């Protein structure tokens, strides 16, 4: 299990991307958050087990019907300490 930080590029703001992704991740019982960034990208921070990484990434790629994901960059966060019981949208 690792904590990851993802930055999603593309048409991902004002197209229900956060809502669609957060609902899908809640259903799969992931822990973390999603939020818009001021540069037009979306940040996702989540706790992911190794065998669930591909599922998680596919949810980010799928997004919402109106979104278009151009690229996803990610990194492992080694010293992450987040206090969340589930998955949430941050504003």
N, C-alpha and C positions, 0 to 999 in steps of 0.2 A: 504494500500500500504506500502510495506517495501522494503528496500535494503537488498540483500542477497549476501553472498560470498560463492561460491561453489568450492570445490577441487575435481577433477575427477581423479580417479586412473584406471590404466589398460593400454591397448595399445591405447594411445590417442595422441601420437606425431608421425609425419611423415606418417600419414594415412588420411590426409585431415579432421581430426576431427574439427579443428577450423573453417575451411571454411564451412563445412556442417552445423555445429551448428549455426554459425553466420548468414548464409543465412536463415535458418529456423526461427531464432529469429527475424531477420529483417522483414520477411514476417508477423510475428505476432505482429510487432511494439513494441517489448520490447526495453528498454533502458539499456545500460550497455556496458561491454566489455568482451573479452575472450583473454587469453594469455597463452603461454607455460611457465612453471616454470622450473628452472634448475634441479630439482629432477626427471623430467620425467612426472610430473602431469600437469594438465591444470587447470587454475583458471578462474572462471567466476564470475563477479560481475554484478548484475542486479537489477532493480526495478521491483517488481512483485506485482500485486494485488492478494489478497487472493484466489479469484475464478480462477486465472490463474496458481496457483502454480503447480498443477498436470500436466498441459499441458507443462509448462516449464521443469519440471523434466523429463517428457517423452522424450522431445527433447534432453536433455543431455544424457539420457540413450541410445537413438537410435544412436546418433553420425553419423558416416559415414559408408559406406559399409565395409571398411577395419578396422574400429576400434573395440575395445572390451572393454567395461566399466566394471570394476570389483567392484568398489565402488564409492559412491558419499557422501562426507561430506559437511555439510553446516552450516552456522551461520547467524543470523540476524546482520546487521551492523546498529547500532542505530544512529550514528553521521555521516552517509555517506553524502558527498557533492561532487557529480561527475558532471562534466560539459559535458554532451553529449546529442545530440539531437536524437540519434538512437542507434544502436548496432554496435560496431566496433571490429576489430581484432587489438590487440596491439602486437608489436614486441619487 
